Amino acid sequence: SLLFAISHLPRDVSHDLSVQQILILQIVWFIGGLAFAGIFILSNNIFMAIGLHGLMNYSLSLFEGGNGPMMQAFITLAPLLVLAILAIRRRRSSS
């Protein structure tokens, strides 16, 4: 999760964000990394985590421009968490 967050640092810096915004986004990316790790562990399928990351990137591109980076992160993280919960429930019900 730490490497996942750090890997997004060049993107955050290139968007001319304040230090405070970059730190907040690093926390968001870290939490996202934990969510992806959890999805992988629960589903035992790396492609589910990769696919959800792709969906998150796509939804970020839909909302760029009109919202600030914090709102973009929230808009994409909320559905990701819902999908993670659904994956957990599905795995538990099939066990």
Legacy VTK file of the C-alpha trace (Angstrom):
# vtk DataFile Version 3.0
C-alpha trace
ASCII
DATASET POLYDATA
POINTS 95 float
0.000 0.000 0.000
2.885 2.316 0.735
4.463 1.628 -2.659
1.069 2.064 -4.308
0.718 5.516 -2.690
4.272 6.556 -3.552
3.815 5.450 -7.160
1.069 8.086 -7.471
3.303 10.868 -6.140
4.609 12.017 -9.569
1.013 12.344 -10.794
0.032 14.407 -7.764
3.081 16.684 -8.027
2.515 17.241 -11.763
-0.985 18.591 -11.053
0.417 21.628 -9.187
-1.213 20.697 -5.886
-0.342 22.143 -2.509
1.717 20.089 -0.079
-1.392 19.599 2.069
-3.397 18.282 -0.904
-0.573 15.930 -1.870
-0.355 14.556 1.675
-4.111 13.995 1.795
-4.020 12.240 -1.566
-1.144 10.061 -0.369
-3.379 8.917 2.478
-6.198 8.253 0.004
-3.864 6.255 -2.272
-2.577 4.289 0.736
-6.140 3.387 1.737
-6.865 2.450 -1.875
-3.818 0.172 -1.834
-5.152 -1.511 1.294
-8.528 -1.956 -0.421
-6.919 -3.501 -3.512
-4.825 -5.811 -1.333
-7.955 -6.851 0.541
-9.810 -7.488 -2.704
-6.945 -9.641 -3.942
-6.723 -11.611 -0.692
-10.470 -12.173 -0.453
-11.036 -12.994 -4.105
-7.701 -14.764 -4.719
-7.855 -13.076 -8.120
-5.341 -10.377 -9.054
-7.392 -9.513 -12.133
-10.297 -8.365 -9.963
-8.020 -5.861 -8.217
-6.491 -4.761 -11.533
-9.931 -4.398 -13.120
-11.234 -2.316 -10.234
-8.168 -0.093 -10.458
-8.891 0.380 -14.162
-12.485 1.311 -13.385
-11.251 3.770 -10.795
-8.880 5.387 -13.304
-11.674 5.598 -15.866
-14.067 7.223 -13.414
-11.364 9.741 -12.433
-11.050 10.788 -16.074
-14.831 11.331 -16.230
-14.762 13.813 -13.362
-11.528 15.706 -14.109
-11.801 19.427 -14.447
-15.043 20.151 -12.619
-14.055 18.871 -9.195
-10.986 19.245 -7.050
-8.644 16.298 -6.537
-10.096 15.529 -3.111
-13.604 15.178 -4.538
-12.270 13.047 -7.404
-10.589 10.727 -4.929
-13.780 10.428 -2.877
-15.963 9.830 -5.944
-13.741 6.954 -7.017
-12.942 5.499 -3.602
-16.580 5.175 -2.491
-17.626 2.817 -5.346
-14.379 0.889 -4.905
-15.214 0.229 -1.270
-18.731 -0.881 -2.226
-17.277 -3.315 -4.769
-14.839 -4.600 -2.158
-17.685 -5.238 0.268
-19.623 -7.091 -2.439
-16.550 -9.213 -3.204
-16.168 -10.062 0.475
-19.826 -11.037 0.811
-19.657 -13.164 -2.343
-16.578 -15.002 -1.140
-18.063 -15.642 2.306
-21.363 -16.908 0.880
-19.585 -19.324 -1.481
-17.327 -20.742 1.265
LINES 1 96
95 0 1 2 3 4 5 6 7 8 9 10 11 12 13 14 15 16 17 18 19 20 21 22 23 24 25 26 27 28 29 30 31 32 33 34 35 36 37 38 39 40 41 42 43 44 45 46 47 48 49 50 51 52 53 54 55 56 57 58 59 60 61 62 63 64 65 66 67 68 69 70 71 72 73 74 75 76 77 78 79 80 81 82 83 84 85 86 87 88 89 90 91 92 93 94
